[in-house]
């Protein structure tokens, strides 16, 4: 097959797609201009030859990987810098760039400079006083210094109050003394911390005048700007190899009574005066804003990574032929197996669901943020609870469905040249970082239980929980998408009610509040998950309806099919719940199964078009199995030949070990 | 904390365990002598200093990993060789060594010589004629040659009939001409094939006298014994980096009209005479035996890997303290969170379930094999179906529960020093190799549909499917373990009946047999899975009852709790099915949930004892989080310091890139 030809199966898939692929791409990007802008960025970055690896990074040693990543990170930064429109407001930039995945074309395992931009600069913006900000933001934005953000410690992650690093104010010298009293107090995880950053925003327990004043942020220089040597009293290093993110240079950081000037505490909120007087911040809840912001980004990221994985798997499934359905026919494309459609089409639908949900959540966030600036805090708790919930579900579902996509590619999905294992490596930590999933679900459960108890007292509920007040049972099963959404709300309501019952029962039996909560926690997390499911399905349906009216009929039909597939898939996954809390009958289940199978059949001719519309360039997919031309086997071989082991026909270990061994001389 | 002390939380866990840990270890090993034998082997192997890595292999380049693995593989072979008892029959050796995991103490990612022993030698034994065997087995057993086994091709895996490599007999020269007519015909995957093996058993489509004679095995020399250069007409190389198994040297192999003498076809079964006359083998079904054998090993392996993962996670959960349950108390061990118990205890129970099931299947296999030798083939299809089914479920469950164990360790589970990511890397391919899981489930479904149709005609059923004939409905819910087992059988029966209904309905609507089968395949695989679930629960219960009568009461109680936990867990996971096919009520569900939560509470004090009883030495666990002494944080730091990046305080990339960059000079 020629290097320019497209696999004929893929070509014929494209010919039979029923909607306009470019129209869908524009819809996903939020308009034709955004698509064009994204493609311009991709063209520019990908035209830089030095950003391409001759030897894929998976063949390098851990150290070589880092050094190569530093080289590329700097080059990448400079190329991108030239593409930025400085007049574009931050807010708009994010809304427009949410499908920009160019980063993953350069780094299979992310950049060692990422935290400088994603955490260090936002921390300065969010936590520094005006004066501090003027100074540090300029240095950071000009990259005169490279920073990172250190919060998590070896012994404490999600539970922030447990952090052990101390910052004790010494009024005699007007300094803070940073100290790691134990090994578990060492900062652990920050990207770039090991060998890249020379500054760091450190979260530490503040003590002044002998009193504990909570966790506060400090700007700490960690390496000499000239020599890059760690400063005295600072212990720095790399935390070692991981499942993924191996090029981000995650580090540890310990302090041995290290002193910094008073003005290095970031004092936008709380302050310490020269004499050591502590003034608390106006509202500590304001920091929730940043957490919510990061979680919106995660939901969006999960949608994008899942889209990558399912693009690879669907294209491969159109090219791969295997087994015989009928003795006289050729081997079918594996995409023709209904079991394969069952594995993959839900991945397409789920990516759409979370990408819509992320946009909806983003708008919600923007609204609440502007309310915050006007001093209105009422809607913050609901936003926080929504963001927790959606972060958990998107991270969970993306991990499951990326793995399912990988396994749907059989053995070849196990090859790193498929890029599926690395995609999983980038998706799975989202279940742990920025709030461990189970802990977050329990926070959501807490807000649900509170809402439930308020509802019983006749108090009003927030919009996303208003369904709790609807006490009417469903009389007759309604299998429409909206009917199933209502059924999901009944399930969530029923499970919340039941977990409250358990929780209260345990208390009546004599358990303390906390022990009763713990004992009911398996039910409580299940209730919180059901609440999230109801929201995602409802938002996906409502936002699709709201945003598709101007689209062409064939595309609207294709998108409606995804919404229906998503809804039916989850109904069939949760039959036990539906049987318990709604009047669903066996016959209704059979109907749904039949409709689900019919939908798979309807989506089948559009499958390749649907993933093409995600519009990932080959360099971004980085996958022998998923490239646009479908030259799967040729690319697998081309990638294999890049292995340095293949550079010589006989490895030196033959002469050193194998030959003497086979001759009985070793 | 001193390097010899045991973490005090782990010590107090051990003090409160209610049963004798050593007694459980002996039970798992199949007797005290087996435990002693296993430990002797471990002691011997682990006393060899040269087998230990100074720099963990995750820091090496791909090429260095291979070279280091070859060095260790030879040493490991020699140490093990001296420990073997040559008089021990093969069969007994396997039965005794099924908990020997010493291999994983030496190789995190397996050995490049593994296939020589696991596939090459068994292929000679199973497929060579007596004369051939005398010659090749001696050379292979003395390791005068190193071999592997090549079946899978770039374009074909599970569907063996689709293999494209040809072996065409040329009577003029009395040779077979091996050829790869396409790129997809290249052999792809065999361990050791790339740079290690010099011989290979190759499966190819035999053609003689112009006729196709099916897939046959050929002994092919692939490299010169003196120079190790690939022979003329042979293209060899490495397939590249993978999610795991990176040190086994998986290779590809293509033939360009490569000629081998006639006597290199392995002729135990089929034969080709000098003039090219083909004689088919006596019974092609005999080769099923080997497939079953390998699948039994997989079930056992899955149990062992899962035991490793859950040992790491449970010990870590006893050491890790996080958050506050009660304001006045210290941070609790995370093992005290019921959500954490819910994640982990099922892993312990599942490892027991599959280890029991593997032994049961092994005995079944031994019985059927001896029947085969006596010419009796009747029980082979049932054995084949059982092995398929149990391979699928054990691989699926182990992968899910290893990942759950990893995620239960939070961020630290993402560190390679936890050894959890690598354990997943070794477990997940079992869903693909030796028969892709969905394909196997459809094979099981085929045997179930056949049995169903026979049952309707009044014909007898095999023991594992006899429940299909029981037409009595369950009148009243029975929540005992045996009651739930019967309910699972009703579920399986109901789902099989339903998928047959669908399948037949589609045919009546005009679809061909094959299209109807495909359209019903989501239901059919679900039915096959339910059948497997019913079998595992039933075997776990029956075999535990059968084998524990001589154990002490506290141990029996602990094991019965695991059986009950496993049963209730799956009942709660499958509420939809139970509500559909049994008279389960909402009240019954509440009862089961309460019992499940009570069981978690009962198992809690024994959790560390249960994983200690798996008796993995620290070198086998290879995990900073899971070591016996619980020095979690110290070991995480010790492992981090082994990273070559930590050997120098400033990486060279600072001077080369970062400094000029920050000075605006790059």
Boltz contact constraints between the chains, C-beta under 6 A:
constraints:
  - contact:
      token1: [A, 58]
      token2: [B, 241]
      max_distance: 6.0
  - contact:
      token1: [A, 59]
      token2: [B, 62]
      max_distance: 6.0
  - contact:
      token1: [A, 60]
      token2: [B, 61]
      max_distance: 6.0
  - contact:
      token1: [A, 61]
      token2: [B, 60]
      max_distance: 6.0
  - contact:
      token1: [A, 61]
      token2: [B, 61]
      max_distance: 6.0
  - contact:
      token1: [A, 62]
      token2: [B, 59]
      max_distance: 6.0
  - contact:
      token1: [A, 63]
      token2: [B, 644]
      max_distance: 6.0
  - contact:
      token1: [A, 63]
      token2: [B, 645]
      max_distance: 6.0
  - contact:
      token1: [A, 67]
      token2: [B, 653]
      max_distance: 6.0
  - contact:
      token1: [A, 70]
      token2: [B, 653]
      max_distance: 6.0
  - contact:
      token1: [A, 70]
      token2: [B, 657]
      max_distance: 6.0
  - contact:
      token1: [A, 71]
      token2: [B, 657]
      max_distance: 6.0
  - contact:
      token1: [A, 74]
      token2: [B, 657]
      max_distance: 6.0
  - contact:
      token1: [A, 74]
      token2: [B, 661]
      max_distance: 6.0
  - contact:
      token1: [A, 144]
      token2: [B, 662]
      max_distance: 6.0
  - contact:
      token1: [A, 154]
      token2: [B, 633]
      max_distance: 6.0
  - contact:
      token1: [A, 157]
      token2: [B, 410]
      max_distance: 6.0
  - contact:
      token1: [A, 157]
      token2: [B, 411]
      max_distance: 6.0
  - contact:
      token1: [A, 159]
      token2: [B, 322]
      max_distance: 6.0
  - contact:
      token1: [A, 159]
      token2: [B, 323]
      max_distance: 6.0
  - contact:
      token1: [A, 183]
      token2: [B, 633]
      max_distance: 6.0
  - contact:
      token1: [A, 184]
      token2: [B, 633]
      max_distance: 6.0
  - contact:
      token1: [A, 195]
      token2: [B, 651]
      max_distance: 6.0
  - contact:
      token1: [A, 228]
      token2: [B, 650]
      max_distance: 6.0
  - contact:
      token1: [A, 228]
      token2: [B, 654]
      max_distance: 6.0
  - contact:
      token1: [A, 229]
      token2: [B, 649]
      max_distance: 6.0
  - contact:
      token1: [A, 237]
      token2: [B, 646]
      max_distance: 6.0
  - contact:
      token1: [A, 238]
      token2: [B, 643]
      max_distance: 6.0
  - contact:
      token1: [A, 238]
      token2: [B, 645]
      max_distance: 6.0
  - contact:
      token1: [A, 238]
      token2: [B, 646]
      max_distance: 6.0
  - contact:
      token1: [A, 239]
      token2: [B, 640]
      max_distance: 6.0
  - contact:
      token1: [A, 240]
      token2: [B, 417]
      max_distance: 6.0
  - contact:
      token1: [A, 240]
      token2: [B, 639]
      max_distance: 6.0
  - contact:
      token1: [A, 240]
      token2: [B, 640]
      max_distance: 6.0
  - contact:
      token1: [A, 240]
      token2: [B, 643]
      max_distance: 6.0
  - contact:
      token1: [A, 241]
      token2: [B, 58]
      max_distance: 6.0
  - contact:
      token1: [A, 241]
      token2: [B, 416]
      max_distance: 6.0
  - contact:
      token1: [A, 242]
      token2: [B, 414]
      max_distance: 6.0
  - contact:
      token1: [A, 242]
      token2: [B, 415]
      max_distance: 6.0
  - contact:
      token1: [A, 243]
      token2: [B, 414]
      max_distance: 6.0
  - contact:
      token1: [A, 243]
      token2: [B, 421]
      max_distance: 6.0
  - contact:
      token1: [A, 322]
      token2: [B, 159]
      max_distance: 6.0
  - contact:
      token1: [A, 323]
      token2: [B, 159]
      max_distance: 6.0
  - contact:
      token1: [A, 325]
      token2: [B, 514]
      max_distance: 6.0
  - contact:
      token1: [A, 326]
      token2: [B, 514]
      max_distance: 6.0
  - contact:
      token1: [A, 338]
      token2: [B, 518]
      max_distance: 6.0
  - contact:
      token1: [A, 338]
      token2: [B, 519]
      max_distance: 6.0
  - contact:
      token1: [A, 338]
      token2: [B, 521]
      max_distance: 6.0
  - contact:
      token1: [A, 338]
      token2: [B, 522]
      max_distance: 6.0
  - contact:
      token1: [A, 339]
      token2: [B, 438]
      max_distance: 6.0
  - contact:
      token1: [A, 339]
      token2: [B, 521]
      max_distance: 6.0
  - contact:
      token1: [A, 342]
      token2: [B, 522]
      max_distance: 6.0
  - contact:
      token1: [A, 407]
      token2: [B, 431]
      max_distance: 6.0
  - contact:
      token1: [A, 410]
      token2: [B, 157]
      max_distance: 6.0
  - contact:
      token1: [A, 410]
      token2: [B, 432]
      max_distance: 6.0
  - contact:
      token1: [A, 410]
      token2: [B, 436]
      max_distance: 6.0
  - contact:
      token1: [A, 411]
      token2: [B, 157]
      max_distance: 6.0
  - contact:
      token1: [A, 411]
      token2: [B, 432]
      max_distance: 6.0
  - contact:
      token1: [A, 414]
      token2: [B, 242]
      max_distance: 6.0
  - contact:
      token1: [A, 414]
      token2: [B, 243]
      max_distance: 6.0
  - contact:
      token1: [A, 414]
      token2: [B, 429]
      max_distance: 6.0
  - contact:
      token1: [A, 415]
      token2: [B, 242]
      max_distance: 6.0
  - contact:
      token1: [A, 416]
      token2: [B, 241]
      max_distance: 6.0
  - contact:
      token1: [A, 417]
      token2: [B, 240]
      max_distance: 6.0
  - contact:
      token1: [A, 421]
      token2: [B, 243]
      max_distance: 6.0
  - contact:
      token1: [A, 429]
      token2: [B, 414]
      max_distance: 6.0
  - contact:
      token1: [A, 431]
      token2: [B, 407]
      max_distance: 6.0
  - contact:
      token1: [A, 432]
      token2: [B, 410]
      max_distance: 6.0
  - contact:
      token1: [A, 432]
      token2: [B, 411]
      max_distance: 6.0
  - contact:
      token1: [A, 436]
      token2: [B, 410]
      max_distance: 6.0
  - contact:
      token1: [A, 438]
      token2: [B, 339]
      max_distance: 6.0
  - contact:
      token1: [A, 514]
      token2: [B, 325]
      max_distance: 6.0
  - contact:
      token1: [A, 514]
      token2: [B, 326]
      max_distance: 6.0
  - contact:
      token1: [A, 518]
      token2: [B, 338]
      max_distance: 6.0
  - contact:
      token1: [A, 519]
      token2: [B, 338]
      max_distance: 6.0
  - contact:
      token1: [A, 521]
      token2: [B, 338]
      max_distance: 6.0
  - contact:
      token1: [A, 521]
      token2: [B, 339]
      max_distance: 6.0
  - contact:
      token1: [A, 522]
      token2: [B, 338]
      max_distance: 6.0
  - contact:
      token1: [A, 522]
      token2: [B, 342]
      max_distance: 6.0
  - contact:
      token1: [A, 525]
      token2: [B, 339]
      max_distance: 6.0
  - contact:
      token1: [A, 575]
      token2: [B, 576]
      max_distance: 6.0
  - contact:
      token1: [A, 576]
      token2: [B, 575]
      max_distance: 6.0
  - contact:
      token1: [A, 576]
      token2: [B, 576]
      max_distance: 6.0
  - contact:
      token1: [A, 579]
      token2: [B, 579]
      max_distance: 6.0
  - contact:
      token1: [A, 633]
      token2: [B, 154]
      max_distance: 6.0
  - contact:
      token1: [A, 633]
      token2: [B, 183]
      max_distance: 6.0
  - contact:
      token1: [A, 633]
      token2: [B, 184]
      max_distance: 6.0
  - contact:
      token1: [A, 639]
      token2: [B, 240]
      max_distance: 6.0
  - contact:
      token1: [A, 640]
      token2: [B, 239]
      max_distance: 6.0
  - contact:
      token1: [A, 640]
      token2: [B, 240]
      max_distance: 6.0
  - contact:
      token1: [A, 643]
      token2: [B, 238]
      max_distance: 6.0
  - contact:
      token1: [A, 643]
      token2: [B, 240]
      max_distance: 6.0
  - contact:
      token1: [A, 644]
      token2: [B, 63]
      max_distance: 6.0
  - contact:
      token1: [A, 645]
      token2: [B, 63]
      max_distance: 6.0
  - contact:
      token1: [A, 645]
      token2: [B, 238]
      max_distance: 6.0
  - contact:
      token1: [A, 646]
      token2: [B, 237]
      max_distance: 6.0
  - contact:
      token1: [A, 646]
      token2: [B, 238]
      max_distance: 6.0
  - contact:
      token1: [A, 649]
      token2: [B, 229]
      max_distance: 6.0
  - contact:
      token1: [A, 650]
      token2: [B, 228]
      max_distance: 6.0
  - contact:
      token1: [A, 651]
      token2: [B, 195]
      max_distance: 6.0
  - contact:
      token1: [A, 653]
      token2: [B, 67]
      max_distance: 6.0
  - contact:
      token1: [A, 653]
      token2: [B, 70]
      max_distance: 6.0
  - contact:
      token1: [A, 654]
      token2: [B, 228]
      max_distance: 6.0
  - contact:
      token1: [A, 657]
      token2: [B, 70]
      max_distance: 6.0
  - contact:
      token1: [A, 657]
      token2: [B, 71]
      max_distance: 6.0
  - contact:
      token1: [A, 657]
      token2: [B, 74]
      max_distance: 6.0
  - contact:
      token1: [A, 661]
      token2: [B, 74]
      max_distance: 6.0
  - contact:
      token1: [A, 662]
      token2: [B, 144]
      max_distance: 6.0
